[in-house]
């Protein structure tokens, strides 16, 4: 949790708010891939990419 707070402080100080949507999308795709491994949803996710 401290990493998220430190990253948020970095974004505020450096005024790099444009990085936030990129990070959120990467985390969502990563979570989707991790949760779908070995499930019946995996073939449908591969067709997205």
Number of C-alpha atoms within 10 A of each C-alpha: 5 7 8 9 10 11 12 15 12 13 15 11 10 9 10 11 13 9 10 13 10 10 10 11 11 12 12 11 11 12 11 13 15 10 12 15 12 10 8 9 12 14 12 10 13 9 7 6 5
